[in-house]
Amino acid sequence: GTYPTTTTTTTSAKEPGYASTISTIFERADV
């Protein structure tokens, strides 16, 4: 399958102004 990259940017409520970027690579089963 394909390997799309999903980038999610979240802002922590406990730490204002701090943003964490999470990149997740997962396999899609479209053959």
C-alpha positions as CSV (number, residue, x, y, z in Angstrom):
1,G,0.0,0.0,0.0
2,T,0.9,3.7,0.2
3,Y,2.6,5.4,3.1
4,P,1.0,8.9,3.7
5,T,2.4,11.2,6.3
6,T,0.0,12.8,8.7
7,T,1.3,15.9,10.5
8,T,-0.7,16.9,13.5
9,T,0.0,20.1,15.3
10,T,-1.4,20.4,18.9
11,T,-1.2,23.2,21.4
12,S,-0.7,22.2,25.0
13,A,-3.2,23.9,27.3
14,K,-0.9,23.6,30.2
15,E,1.9,25.3,28.4
16,P,0.6,28.3,26.3
17,G,2.7,29.0,23.3
18,Y,4.1,25.5,23.1
19,A,3.2,23.5,20.1
20,S,4.2,19.9,19.5
21,T,4.3,18.4,16.1
22,I,3.5,14.8,15.7
23,S,4.3,13.0,12.4
24,T,2.7,9.6,12.0
25,I,3.4,7.3,9.1
26,F,0.9,4.6,8.6
27,E,0.2,2.0,5.9
28,R,-2.9,2.2,3.9
29,A,-4.2,-1.1,2.5
30,D,-5.3,0.0,-0.9
31,V,-3.8,-2.5,-3.3
